[in-house]
Amino acid sequence: MDIKIRDILKKDIPDITNLILNIYREKPYALNFDNVPDKIEILNLLSYKILFCKKKLIIDKVAINSSNMVIGECEIIKSDNDISSKTGIIGIIINKRARRKGMGSILLKTSIKEAKKLNLENVLAIVSIRNKEAINFFKKNNFKEINSKEKNKTKKIIFELKLKN
């Protein structure tokens, strides 16, 4: 699969919006929305993310296929939106047809490299216990289970990747 990894751009917003909506329809438990997201809410969220990327509060990388379509996105948000924070919260979404081809791991590793440049010391992933695919993905990529919690009657597992020893 021929892909390119780069920073999110404003022109990516429609593709990412559709990707989020498709994943939500496929596995609503996989995303950390409290309610069913609507297109306007997602568009606004993505617009803010681009602004926060410029302030170095968010790392947001996208995977682009040979047709210049976004087929994956990985974000790392500094916890508490604080520029001095040493912890990031990660989220990654991949188009269903592009999964299990190594692209998610490439997108993750590229994002982790950027997180190290921002002096983050660890990255957390909060995953629904029902999302076996994501649980296996994070374990395969050296994240360690550190905790679990219940939010909105859904049990979540918290994984951690330490970036500094």
VEXKE-63262 format. One line per field, with one value per residue: x negated, y negated, z of N, C-alpha, C, O in turn; residue number from 1; chain; residue in three letters. Coordinates in nm, 2 decimals, m for minus. Layout:
N
n.u: [X	...]
n.v: [Y	...]
n.w: [Z	...]
ca.u: [X	...]
ca.v: [Y	...]
ca.w: [Z	...]
c.u: [X	...]
c.v: [Y	...]
c.w: [Z	...]
o.u: [X	...]
o.v: [Y	...]
o.w: [Z	...]
n: [NUM	...]
chain: [A	...]
res: [Ala	...]
# end
This chain:
165
n.u: [m0.08	m0.07	m0.15	m0.14	m0.26	m0.17	m0.14	0.18	0.40	0.61	0.76	0.80	1.01	1.29	1.25	1.16	1.37	1.57	1.44	1.44	1.72	1.79	1.64	1.77	2.02	1.96	1.84	1.95	1.85	1.58	1.49	1.43	1.67	1.93	2.19	2.38	2.19	2.24	2.21	2.15	2.05	1.82	1.67	1.62	1.47	1.24	1.15	1.06	0.86	0.67	0.58	0.48	0.27	0.09	0.01	m0.13	m0.01	0.12	0.05	0.10	0.13	0.18	0.26	0.22	0.36	0.27	0.45	0.48	0.64	0.75	0.68	0.63	0.58	0.39	0.37	0.22	0.28	0.18	0.21	0.46	0.45	0.21	m0.08	m0.31	m0.28	m0.37	m0.25	m0.07	0.24	0.35	0.51	0.63	0.74	0.83	0.91	1.15	1.09	0.82	0.69	0.48	0.26	0.02	0.02	0.13	m0.06	m0.28	m0.19	m0.14	m0.41	m0.53	m0.39	m0.46	m0.73	m0.72	m0.60	m0.81	m0.98	m0.85	m0.90	m0.74	m0.68	m0.53	m0.27	0.08	0.34	0.68	0.91	1.20	1.32	1.45	1.33	1.15	0.97	0.83	0.72	0.54	0.38	0.25	0.11	m0.05	m0.22	m0.38	m0.25	m0.16	0.08	0.22	0.43	0.79	1.11	1.45	1.67	1.95	2.10	1.94	1.67	1.33	1.00	0.68	0.39	0.04	m0.25	m0.58	m0.80	m1.04	m1.31]
n.v: [0.12	m0.21	m0.48	m0.81	m1.00	m1.28	m1.61	m1.72	m1.90	m2.18	m2.11	m1.84	m1.80	m1.73	m1.46	m1.34	m1.38	m1.22	m0.97	m0.95	m0.94	m0.71	m0.51	m0.55	m0.45	m0.19	m0.09	m0.22	m0.23	m0.26	m0.52	m0.81	m0.97	m1.13	m1.13	m1.06	m1.17	m1.47	m1.59	m1.86	m1.91	m1.76	m1.88	m2.13	m2.05	m1.95	m2.18	m2.33	m2.16	m2.19	m2.45	m2.42	m2.25	m2.42	m2.56	m2.38	m2.21	m1.99	m1.70	m1.60	m1.37	m1.25	m0.98	m0.94	m0.82	m0.69	m0.83	m1.07	m1.08	m1.09	m0.82	m0.75	m0.86	m1.00	m1.13	m1.31	m1.45	m1.69	m1.64	m1.81	m2.03	m2.18	m2.34	m2.28	m2.02	m1.68	m1.45	m1.28	m1.22	m0.97	m0.91	m0.71	m0.65	m0.44	m0.37	m0.12	0.06	0.03	0.14	0.36	0.37	0.26	m0.01	m0.16	m0.12	m0.25	m0.51	m0.56	m0.54	m0.75	m0.96	m0.93	m0.99	m1.26	m1.34	m1.29	m1.49	m1.71	m1.68	m1.50	m1.26	m1.03	m0.85	m0.81	m0.57	m0.54	m0.30	m0.13	0.16	0.34	0.30	0.49	0.50	0.26	0.29	0.50	0.38	0.17	0.31	0.47	0.27	0.20	0.07	0.06	0.21	0.01	m0.06	m0.06	m0.19	m0.31	m0.47	m0.64	m0.40	m0.23	m0.02	m0.10	m0.06	m0.17	m0.24	m0.27	m0.42	m0.46	m0.72	m0.81	m0.69]
n.w: [0.00	m0.10	0.08	0.23	0.50	0.68	0.83	0.95	0.74	0.65	0.43	0.46	0.63	0.54	0.45	0.69	0.86	0.73	0.77	1.05	1.10	0.96	1.11	1.35	1.29	1.23	1.47	1.74	2.00	1.98	1.96	2.15	2.20	2.38	2.30	2.00	1.73	1.53	1.20	1.18	1.44	1.43	1.22	1.34	1.56	1.43	1.30	1.52	1.61	1.42	1.47	1.73	1.67	1.56	1.78	1.91	2.09	2.01	1.83	1.51	1.27	0.94	0.72	0.38	0.09	m0.25	m0.40	m0.29	m0.07	0.27	0.48	0.73	1.06	1.32	1.64	1.90	2.20	2.42	2.76	2.95	2.78	2.81	2.75	2.89	2.98	3.02	2.94	2.69	2.52	2.32	2.00	1.74	1.42	1.15	0.82	0.74	0.52	0.50	0.72	0.91	0.75	0.82	0.82	1.03	1.24	1.13	1.11	1.38	1.49	1.36	1.47	1.74	1.73	1.68	1.92	2.10	2.03	2.13	2.39	2.54	2.79	2.83	2.67	2.66	2.60	2.57	2.58	2.47	2.63	2.47	2.22	2.07	1.86	1.87	2.13	2.09	1.89	2.03	2.23	2.07	1.98	2.19	2.41	2.75	2.96	3.22	3.38	3.45	3.38	3.43	3.22	3.14	3.16	3.02	3.01	3.02	2.91	3.01	2.85	2.84	2.70	2.76	2.69	2.77	2.97]
ca.u: [0.00	m0.15	m0.09	m0.23	m0.23	m0.20	m0.06	0.32	0.43	0.75	0.83	0.83	1.13	1.40	1.21	1.15	1.51	1.63	1.37	1.50	1.86	1.79	1.60	1.87	2.13	1.91	1.81	1.97	1.78	1.44	1.46	1.46	1.77	2.03	2.32	2.36	2.14	2.30	2.11	2.10	1.96	1.69	1.61	1.58	1.36	1.12	1.09	0.99	0.74	0.56	0.53	0.40	0.15	0.00	m0.03	m0.21	0.07	0.17	m0.02	0.20	0.07	0.27	0.21	0.28	0.33	0.23	0.56	0.48	0.75	0.71	0.73	0.60	0.54	0.34	0.36	0.17	0.32	0.12	0.32	0.50	0.41	0.11	m0.20	m0.42	m0.24	m0.46	m0.17	0.02	0.35	0.35	0.63	0.59	0.84	0.79	1.02	1.16	1.02	0.67	0.64	0.40	0.16	m0.09	0.02	0.15	m0.19	m0.36	m0.12	m0.17	m0.55	m0.56	m0.34	m0.54	m0.86	m0.69	m0.58	m0.94	m1.04	m0.78	m0.94	m0.65	m0.74	m0.45	m0.15	0.18	0.45	0.80	0.97	1.31	1.29	1.51	1.26	1.04	0.88	0.75	0.64	0.43	0.29	0.17	0.02	m0.15	m0.30	m0.45	m0.18	m0.13	0.20	0.19	0.55	0.91	1.21	1.58	1.72	2.08	2.14	1.85	1.54	1.22	0.87	0.58	0.26	m0.07	m0.38	m0.68	m0.89	m1.17	m1.34]
ca.v: [0.00	m0.33	m0.59	m0.92	m1.05	m1.42	m1.69	m1.75	m2.03	m2.22	m2.04	m1.71	m1.80	m1.65	m1.32	m1.29	m1.38	m1.10	m0.86	m0.94	m0.90	m0.57	m0.43	m0.55	m0.36	m0.05	m0.06	m0.34	m0.22	m0.28	m0.66	m0.87	m1.07	m1.10	m1.11	m1.04	m1.30	m1.51	m1.64	m2.00	m1.90	m1.70	m1.98	m2.23	m1.99	m1.94	m2.31	m2.36	m2.08	m2.25	m2.57	m2.37	m2.19	m2.53	m2.60	m2.26	m2.14	m1.86	m1.64	m1.53	m1.32	m1.18	m0.89	m0.97	m0.71	m0.74	m0.92	m1.19	m1.07	m1.05	m0.69	m0.73	m0.98	m0.98	m1.25	m1.30	m1.57	m1.71	m1.64	m1.94	m2.13	m2.26	m2.33	m2.22	m1.88	m1.57	m1.34	m1.29	m1.12	m0.93	m0.85	m0.67	m0.59	m0.38	m0.33	0.03	0.13	0.01	0.20	0.48	0.36	0.19	m0.16	m0.22	m0.12	m0.36	m0.64	m0.57	m0.56	m0.89	m1.05	m0.92	m1.06	m1.40	m1.35	m1.30	m1.62	m1.80	m1.64	m1.42	m1.15	m0.92	m0.86	m0.72	m0.54	m0.50	m0.21	m0.05	0.31	0.41	0.28	0.59	0.47	0.15	0.34	0.58	0.29	0.10	0.41	0.50	0.15	0.18	0.00	0.15	0.18	m0.04	m0.09	m0.05	m0.28	m0.30	m0.60	m0.62	m0.26	m0.15	0.00	m0.15	m0.02	m0.27	m0.18	m0.37	m0.40	m0.55	m0.77	m0.83	m0.60]
ca.w: [0.00	m0.11	0.16	0.27	0.63	0.69	0.92	0.91	0.67	0.65	0.32	0.51	0.72	0.49	0.45	0.83	0.91	0.68	0.83	1.19	1.09	0.92	1.22	1.45	1.24	1.24	1.61	1.82	2.13	1.95	1.97	2.28	2.20	2.48	2.22	1.85	1.68	1.41	1.10	1.22	1.56	1.39	1.14	1.43	1.63	1.34	1.28	1.64	1.62	1.33	1.54	1.84	1.62	1.54	1.92	1.97	2.20	1.95	1.72	1.43	1.15	0.86	0.62	0.26	m0.02	m0.38	m0.46	m0.20	0.03	0.41	0.51	0.87	1.14	1.46	1.72	2.04	2.26	2.55	2.86	3.01	2.69	2.88	2.68	2.97	3.01	2.97	2.90	2.58	2.50	2.17	1.93	1.61	1.34	1.02	0.73	0.75	0.42	0.51	0.84	0.91	0.65	0.88	0.81	1.16	1.31	1.07	1.15	1.53	1.51	1.31	1.57	1.86	1.70	1.70	2.07	2.17	2.00	2.22	2.52	2.61	2.86	2.81	2.59	2.71	2.51	2.65	2.48	2.52	2.65	2.36	2.10	2.07	1.75	1.93	2.24	2.03	1.82	2.13	2.29	1.96	1.96	2.32	2.51	2.86	3.04	3.35	3.46	3.38	3.44	3.37	3.18	3.07	3.16	2.93	3.07	2.93	2.95	2.99	2.81	2.85	2.63	2.82	2.59	2.83	3.08]
c.u: [m0.09	m0.09	m0.19	m0.17	m0.27	m0.11	0.08	0.32	0.57	0.83	0.86	0.96	1.25	1.37	1.21	1.29	1.58	1.57	1.43	1.64	1.87	1.75	1.71	1.99	2.09	1.90	1.83	1.89	1.63	1.40	1.50	1.56	1.88	2.17	2.28	2.31	2.21	2.18	2.06	2.01	1.82	1.61	1.55	1.46	1.23	1.06	1.01	0.86	0.63	0.50	0.44	0.27	0.04	m0.06	m0.11	m0.14	0.12	0.07	0.09	0.15	0.18	0.20	0.29	0.25	0.29	0.33	0.57	0.59	0.70	0.77	0.69	0.56	0.49	0.31	0.30	0.19	0.25	0.23	0.34	0.47	0.31	m0.02	m0.32	m0.39	m0.34	m0.39	m0.08	0.12	0.35	0.48	0.58	0.71	0.79	0.91	1.03	1.09	0.86	0.61	0.57	0.30	0.03	m0.09	0.05	0.02	m0.28	m0.31	m0.15	m0.32	m0.59	m0.51	m0.42	m0.68	m0.84	m0.67	m0.71	m1.00	m0.97	m0.81	m0.84	m0.72	m0.66	m0.32	m0.05	0.28	0.56	0.89	1.09	1.27	1.35	1.43	1.13	0.93	0.78	0.66	0.52	0.33	0.20	0.07	m0.09	m0.26	m0.36	m0.38	m0.15	0.00	0.17	0.31	0.67	1.01	1.34	1.63	1.85	2.12	2.05	1.72	1.43	1.09	0.77	0.45	0.16	m0.19	m0.47	m0.78	m1.03	m1.19	m1.38]
c.v: [m0.12	m0.44	m0.70	m0.97	m1.20	m1.48	m1.71	m1.88	m2.05	m2.14	m1.90	m1.69	m1.72	m1.50	m1.26	m1.28	m1.25	m0.97	m0.84	m0.89	m0.75	m0.47	m0.43	m0.46	m0.21	m0.01	m0.18	m0.34	m0.26	m0.43	m0.71	m0.99	m1.03	m1.07	m1.09	m1.17	m1.34	m1.57	m1.78	m2.00	m1.85	m1.81	m2.09	m2.18	m1.99	m2.07	m2.36	m2.29	m2.14	m2.37	m2.52	m2.30	m2.31	m2.58	m2.49	m2.20	m2.00	m1.82	m1.57	m1.50	m1.24	m1.09	m0.91	m0.86	m0.77	m0.83	m1.05	m1.19	m1.03	m0.92	m0.65	m0.86	m0.94	m1.11	m1.22	m1.44	m1.58	m1.72	m1.78	m2.05	m2.23	m2.23	m2.27	m2.07	m1.78	m1.45	m1.37	m1.19	m1.09	m0.88	m0.82	m0.61	m0.55	m0.34	m0.17	0.11	0.12	0.07	0.33	0.49	0.29	0.04	m0.22	m0.22	m0.23	m0.50	m0.66	m0.61	m0.70	m0.99	m1.05	m0.99	m1.21	m1.43	m1.37	m1.43	m1.73	m1.77	m1.57	m1.30	m1.02	m0.95	m0.76	m0.69	m0.49	m0.43	m0.13	0.10	0.39	0.39	0.36	0.56	0.36	0.20	0.42	0.49	0.22	0.19	0.45	0.39	0.10	0.09	0.10	0.11	0.13	m0.06	m0.06	m0.14	m0.26	m0.44	m0.57	m0.48	m0.17	m0.14	m0.03	m0.09	m0.14	m0.20	m0.30	m0.32	m0.50	m0.59	m0.79	m0.74	m0.68]
c.w: [0.00	m0.03	0.19	0.40	0.63	0.80	0.86	0.84	0.67	0.54	0.35	0.59	0.66	0.49	0.60	0.89	0.86	0.75	0.98	1.19	1.05	1.03	1.33	1.41	1.26	1.39	1.70	1.95	2.11	1.97	2.10	2.28	2.31	2.41	2.07	1.79	1.55	1.32	1.14	1.34	1.52	1.31	1.24	1.51	1.55	1.32	1.40	1.65	1.54	1.40	1.66	1.79	1.60	1.67	1.98	2.09	2.15	1.84	1.64	1.29	1.07	0.76	0.49	0.16	m0.15	m0.45	m0.38	m0.10	0.17	0.44	0.66	0.93	1.28	1.53	1.85	2.10	2.40	2.65	2.92	2.91	2.75	2.80	2.76	3.01	2.95	2.93	2.78	2.58	2.35	2.13	1.79	1.54	1.20	0.94	0.73	0.65	0.42	0.64	0.82	0.79	0.69	0.88	0.95	1.24	1.26	1.11	1.30	1.55	1.47	1.42	1.70	1.85	1.73	1.85	2.14	2.15	2.09	2.37	2.61	2.67	2.85	2.73	2.64	2.60	2.59	2.55	2.54	2.53	2.54	2.23	2.10	1.97	1.81	2.04	2.19	1.96	1.92	2.20	2.19	1.95	2.10	2.42	2.62	2.93	3.18	3.44	3.38	3.45	3.37	3.35	3.10	3.05	3.07	3.00	2.97	3.00	2.92	2.96	2.81	2.77	2.69	2.71	2.64	2.95	3.20]
o.u: [m0.17	0.02	m0.31	m0.05	m0.38	m0.02	0.10	0.25	0.66	0.94	0.94	1.01	1.30	1.46	1.26	1.32	1.65	1.64	1.46	1.67	1.95	1.81	1.73	2.05	2.17	1.94	1.73	1.86	1.56	1.28	1.60	1.53	1.91	2.24	2.17	2.38	2.25	2.08	1.94	1.91	1.72	1.49	1.43	1.36	1.12	0.94	0.91	0.76	0.52	0.38	0.33	0.17	m0.07	m0.17	m0.15	m0.21	0.16	0.03	0.16	0.12	0.27	0.08	0.41	0.14	0.28	0.30	0.67	0.64	0.61	0.89	0.72	0.51	0.55	0.24	0.33	0.14	0.26	0.33	0.24	0.48	0.33	m0.07	m0.41	m0.48	m0.39	m0.45	m0.02	0.10	0.37	0.55	0.51	0.78	0.71	1.00	0.92	1.03	0.79	0.49	0.58	0.27	m0.06	m0.17	m0.01	0.00	m0.35	m0.39	m0.19	m0.34	m0.67	m0.58	m0.44	m0.72	m0.92	m0.71	m0.72	m1.07	m1.04	m0.74	m0.84	m0.81	m0.72	m0.28	m0.08	0.31	0.54	0.94	1.08	1.20	1.30	1.45	1.02	0.81	0.66	0.54	0.41	0.21	0.08	m0.05	m0.21	m0.37	m0.39	m0.45	m0.12	0.03	0.10	0.29	0.67	0.99	1.35	1.62	1.85	2.17	2.09	1.66	1.44	1.08	0.78	0.40	0.20	m0.23	m0.45	m0.83	m1.12	m1.09	m1.41]
o.v: [m0.14	m0.49	m0.67	m0.98	m1.23	m1.42	m1.72	m1.98	m1.96	m2.10	m1.83	m1.58	m1.63	m1.42	m1.15	m1.19	m1.19	m0.88	m0.73	m0.80	m0.68	m0.37	m0.33	m0.39	m0.13	0.10	m0.25	m0.45	m0.28	m0.45	m0.66	m1.09	m0.92	m0.99	m1.11	m1.27	m1.25	m1.61	m1.80	m2.07	m1.91	m1.83	m2.13	m2.25	m2.02	m2.09	m2.42	m2.34	m2.14	m2.39	m2.58	m2.30	m2.29	m2.64	m2.50	m2.14	m1.92	m1.91	m1.49	m1.58	m1.18	m1.12	m0.91	m0.82	m0.90	m0.90	m1.12	m1.30	m0.94	m0.90	m0.54	m0.95	m0.85	m1.20	m1.12	m1.54	m1.49	m1.79	m1.85	m2.17	m2.35	m2.12	m2.21	m2.01	m1.80	m1.35	m1.48	m1.07	m1.19	m0.81	m0.90	m0.52	m0.62	m0.27	m0.11	0.21	0.20	0.07	0.39	0.60	0.26	m0.02	m0.33	m0.32	m0.30	m0.58	m0.78	m0.70	m0.77	m1.09	m1.15	m1.05	m1.28	m1.54	m1.44	m1.49	m1.83	m1.82	m1.58	m1.25	m0.91	m1.07	m0.64	m0.78	m0.40	m0.48	m0.08	0.15	0.50	0.47	0.32	0.58	0.37	0.17	0.40	0.51	0.22	0.16	0.45	0.41	m0.01	0.05	0.22	m0.01	0.20	m0.07	m0.03	m0.17	m0.20	m0.53	m0.50	m0.43	m0.06	m0.24	0.01	m0.08	m0.19	m0.13	m0.42	m0.21	m0.62	m0.50	m0.80	m0.71	m0.61]
o.w: [0.09	m0.07	0.19	0.42	0.60	0.85	0.74	0.89	0.69	0.56	0.28	0.61	0.74	0.53	0.62	0.96	0.94	0.78	1.02	1.26	1.11	1.05	1.39	1.50	1.30	1.43	1.73	1.99	2.20	1.99	2.16	2.34	2.32	2.46	2.03	1.80	1.47	1.37	1.13	1.35	1.57	1.34	1.22	1.53	1.60	1.31	1.38	1.70	1.58	1.40	1.68	1.87	1.63	1.68	2.10	2.17	2.22	1.76	1.69	1.21	1.13	0.72	0.50	0.15	m0.16	m0.54	m0.39	m0.07	0.17	0.43	0.71	0.87	1.34	1.47	1.91	2.05	2.48	2.64	2.94	2.96	2.73	2.79	2.70	3.07	2.84	2.90	2.78	2.62	2.28	2.20	1.73	1.60	1.14	1.00	0.73	0.68	0.36	0.66	0.71	0.74	0.61	0.94	0.97	1.31	1.33	1.15	1.34	1.63	1.53	1.44	1.77	1.94	1.79	1.90	2.24	2.24	2.11	2.46	2.73	2.61	2.86	2.73	2.66	2.52	2.68	2.46	2.66	2.44	2.51	2.13	2.12	2.00	1.79	2.06	2.23	1.97	1.90	2.22	2.23	1.91	2.12	2.51	2.59	2.95	3.25	3.56	3.26	3.57	3.27	3.43	3.00	2.95	3.03	3.04	2.85	3.12	2.81	3.04	2.79	2.77	2.68	2.63	2.56	3.02	3.30]
n: [1	2	3	4	5	6	7	8	9	10	11	12	13	14	15	16	17	18	19	20	21	22	23	24	25	26	27	28	29	30	31	32	33	34	35	36	37	38	39	40	41	42	43	44	45	46	47	48	49	50	51	52	53	54	55	56	57	58	59	60	61	62	63	64	65	66	67	68	69	70	71	72	73	74	75	76	77	78	79	80	81	82	83	84	85	86	87	88	89	90	91	92	93	94	95	96	97	98	99	100	101	102	103	104	105	106	107	108	109	110	111	112	113	114	115	116	117	118	119	120	121	122	123	124	125	126	127	128	129	130	131	132	133	134	135	136	137	138	139	140	141	142	143	144	145	146	147	148	149	150	151	152	153	154	155	156	157	158	159	160	161	162	163	164	165]
chain: [A	A	A	A	A	A	A	A	A	A	A	A	A	A	A	A	A	A	A	A	A	A	A	A	A	A	A	A	A	A	A	A	A	A	A	A	A	A	A	A	A	A	A	A	A	A	A	A	A	A	A	A	A	A	A	A	A	A	A	A	A	A	A	A	A	A	A	A	A	A	A	A	A	A	A	A	A	A	A	A	A	A	A	A	A	A	A	A	A	A	A	A	A	A	A	A	A	A	A	A	A	A	A	A	A	A	A	A	A	A	A	A	A	A	A	A	A	A	A	A	A	A	A	A	A	A	A	A	A	A	A	A	A	A	A	A	A	A	A	A	A	A	A	A	A	A	A	A	A	A	A	A	A	A	A	A	A	A	A	A	A	A	A	A	A]
res: [Met	Asp	Ile	Lys	Ile	Arg	Asp	Ile	Leu	Lys	Lys	Asp	Ile	Pro	Asp	Ile	Thr	Asn	Leu	Ile	Leu	Asn	Ile	Tyr	Arg	Glu	Lys	Pro	Tyr	Ala	Leu	Asn	Phe	Asp	Asn	Val	Pro	Asp	Lys	Ile	Glu	Ile	Leu	Asn	Leu	Leu	Ser	Tyr	Lys	Ile	Leu	Phe	Cys	Lys	Lys	Lys	Leu	Ile	Ile	Asp	Lys	Val	Ala	Ile	Asn	Ser	Ser	Asn	Met	Val	Ile	Gly	Glu	Cys	Glu	Ile	Ile	Lys	Ser	Asp	Asn	Asp	Ile	Ser	Ser	Lys	Thr	Gly	Ile	Ile	Gly	Ile	Ile	Ile	Asn	Lys	Arg	Ala	Arg	Arg	Lys	Gly	Met	Gly	Ser	Ile	Leu	Leu	Lys	Thr	Ser	Ile	Lys	Glu	Ala	Lys	Lys	Leu	Asn	Leu	Glu	Asn	Val	Leu	Ala	Ile	Val	Ser	Ile	Arg	Asn	Lys	Glu	Ala	Ile	Asn	Phe	Phe	Lys	Lys	Asn	Asn	Phe	Lys	Glu	Ile	Asn	Ser	Lys	Glu	Lys	Asn	Lys	Thr	Lys	Lys	Ile	Ile	Phe	Glu	Leu	Lys	Leu	Lys	Asn]
# end
